[in-house]
Amino acid sequence: MINGADIHLLLPEIILGLAAIVVMLSIAVKRCHLFAHIFSLAAFALAFISLFLIHVNGTQVTDLFITDGYSRFFTGLIIAAAFFIAAISYPYFKTRDIHKEEYYILLILATLGAVSMVISNHFISFFLSLEVMSVSMYSLIAYLKNDSIGIEAGIKYLVMAAVSASILLFGFALIYAQTGQMELSKLQGTISAAVAKDILFIAGMALVIAGIGFKMALVPFHLWTPDIYGGAPAPVSAFVATVSKGAAFAFLLRFFHDLNGSVHNSVWIAFAVIAIASMLIGNLLALRQQNIKRILAYSSIGHLGYLMVALLAASVVGIKAAVFYLVTYFISMLSAFGIVSYLSGKDNELYDLDDYKGLFWQRPWLAALFTMVLLSLAGIPLTAGFMGKFYLLLSGIGSSLWILTIVLVVSSFVGLYYYLRVALMMFTHSELPRQKFKGGSFVPASILLALMFIFLLWIGIFPGTLLDIIQHLIPAI
Amino acid sequence: MMTHIPTNEGLLLAAILFLLGLIGTMTRRNIIYILMCLEIMLNACGLAFVVAGAKWMQADGQVMFIFILAMAAAEVSVGLALILQMHHQHKTVDVNALNQLKD
């Protein structure tokens, strides 16, 4: 049973849940975009602060949730990302002729789903939080409902996410049928050698891999990614790219860690094949794209493949490397989509590569940040992405995953080409008039983007700070 | 006390239903049928959970089923709203009309 002492461990989730209700009620009283925006920012800030008020050391809150340093770190990361997304959404939606307030309810609810996912310790809580996040995301993706591309993306995501959720559920059902346990922390104890070899159990694991692989957009479950990124509003694409993938990865890491050693070798091999395919195919398909959002989509497939290397390393170093890399990935992806939405005008988005021609000569700082982001995604030294990749390689080599490590290096080189292609485009001279980049004069969003620039440099040059935080919060899961 | 349900037969039935739903979602072109097939898949998962719960004499499987029902209802309500918008724009419920997003 839940008791009063446990309630405060769920403070961030409670704050987010209440905030969604307050925004909803405020719409009933009076529609005000600025209020909904500022209130949701305040709610995210409050939820973030509340993380520092709770002192946790692996406390289980009923069977369903577990709050430890690991979950606290991911909760903080996700809430910070949601704060950034809410901040860049205001200028994006301000000029559009739609109801804007509901967007913030959905954003808060989707974030609530994501943070509950990283603290879940049970199939039921994981499934519920996954669905809270997904159902909010269907509406977020199709939020610009007069835009037929948005509706198309929403329906595609709905069908594929629902199929993947049921595949995941069937996998959970098979695992439950063989082990009689739905609690992650107790699952390992029920997996005897006989169960681990059982065909139904392995089938269940395969279905779970497919279901979570879909959420993380790993090859061969990646086909939805470019369409959704391309069709959704840019701030929502940022959410799909970071928060939803990060939360699924955090859960997978815990799941894999809790099952450590007791799964059949075939599961490990399946993950390795998926990781290799994601790294190569994600980066190769990005080469021939013209749409910046689709490039970022394929690049995110590759990045999640890199993360899988650290997951497969199955060591403490691997977990830390994965967490570190995920932070750098969050910062880079958020800034990239932040710039795309920052530059978008009243009814259109700048997504074509050619639209970015000459950006440097008109908005030098923005172009500098975008270049920094691309270099970080490519993993060039002195950027955050380089340090992240460095630790990934370290963990891969530490666990003697030679093939995976080599594929990581090779696909990073492939990635370099298309990142630099975008960067080159921005530095090309163009004769177009200045008002082409008319969006982007909103001060808070500019400050946040500048902050991201500093983070990217800071982590790239002094990775110790972030490492210390990770070390402090995640001594072991 | 729950009467005994044969586990393997129950899981087999659930798997058949699940596959039927999966085949339906992949072959149907009408978005409303696709949503119905999704429901079949989700309910097949629910059935599998109930069977598994019966095997272990636990209520967890049935609890899961109730959650699945609730989430499926939420999913379909959002899905129907999207279908309304799609019908509004394309005047059809054929998913082949959704072909603007491609490489």
Boltz contact constraints between the chains, C-beta under 6 A:
constraints:
  - contact:
      token1: [A, 124]
      token2: [B, 64]
      max_distance: 6.0
  - contact:
      token1: [A, 131]
      token2: [B, 71]
      max_distance: 6.0
  - contact:
      token1: [A, 135]
      token2: [B, 74]
      max_distance: 6.0
  - contact:
      token1: [A, 135]
      token2: [B, 75]
      max_distance: 6.0
  - contact:
      token1: [A, 135]
      token2: [B, 78]
      max_distance: 6.0
  - contact:
      token1: [A, 138]
      token2: [B, 78]
      max_distance: 6.0
  - contact:
      token1: [A, 139]
      token2: [B, 78]
      max_distance: 6.0
  - contact:
      token1: [A, 142]
      token2: [B, 82]
      max_distance: 6.0
  - contact:
      token1: [A, 145]
      token2: [B, 85]
      max_distance: 6.0
  - contact:
      token1: [A, 148]
      token2: [B, 89]
      max_distance: 6.0
  - contact:
      token1: [A, 149]
      token2: [B, 100]
      max_distance: 6.0
  - contact:
      token1: [A, 151]
      token2: [B, 85]
      max_distance: 6.0
  - contact:
      token1: [A, 151]
      token2: [B, 86]
      max_distance: 6.0
  - contact:
      token1: [A, 152]
      token2: [B, 98]
      max_distance: 6.0
  - contact:
      token1: [A, 152]
      token2: [B, 100]
      max_distance: 6.0
  - contact:
      token1: [A, 152]
      token2: [B, 101]
      max_distance: 6.0
  - contact:
      token1: [A, 154]
      token2: [B, 82]
      max_distance: 6.0
  - contact:
      token1: [A, 155]
      token2: [B, 82]
      max_distance: 6.0
  - contact:
      token1: [A, 158]
      token2: [B, 79]
      max_distance: 6.0
  - contact:
      token1: [A, 159]
      token2: [B, 34]
      max_distance: 6.0
  - contact:
      token1: [A, 162]
      token2: [B, 38]
      max_distance: 6.0
  - contact:
      token1: [A, 162]
      token2: [B, 75]
      max_distance: 6.0
  - contact:
      token1: [A, 163]
      token2: [B, 25]
      max_distance: 6.0
  - contact:
      token1: [A, 166]
      token2: [B, 41]
      max_distance: 6.0
  - contact:
      token1: [A, 166]
      token2: [B, 42]
      max_distance: 6.0
  - contact:
      token1: [A, 166]
      token2: [B, 45]
      max_distance: 6.0
  - contact:
      token1: [A, 169]
      token2: [B, 45]
      max_distance: 6.0
  - contact:
      token1: [A, 170]
      token2: [B, 18]
      max_distance: 6.0
  - contact:
      token1: [A, 170]
      token2: [B, 45]
      max_distance: 6.0
  - contact:
      token1: [A, 173]
      token2: [B, 45]
      max_distance: 6.0
  - contact:
      token1: [A, 173]
      token2: [B, 48]
      max_distance: 6.0
  - contact:
      token1: [A, 173]
      token2: [B, 49]
      max_distance: 6.0
  - contact:
      token1: [A, 173]
      token2: [B, 52]
      max_distance: 6.0
  - contact:
      token1: [A, 176]
      token2: [B, 52]
      max_distance: 6.0
  - contact:
      token1: [A, 177]
      token2: [B, 52]
      max_distance: 6.0
  - contact:
      token1: [A, 180]
      token2: [B, 56]
      max_distance: 6.0
  - contact:
      token1: [A, 182]
      token2: [B, 60]
      max_distance: 6.0
  - contact:
      token1: [A, 227]
      token2: [B, 101]
      max_distance: 6.0
  - contact:
      token1: [A, 230]
      token2: [B, 101]
      max_distance: 6.0
  - contact:
      token1: [A, 231]
      token2: [B, 101]
      max_distance: 6.0
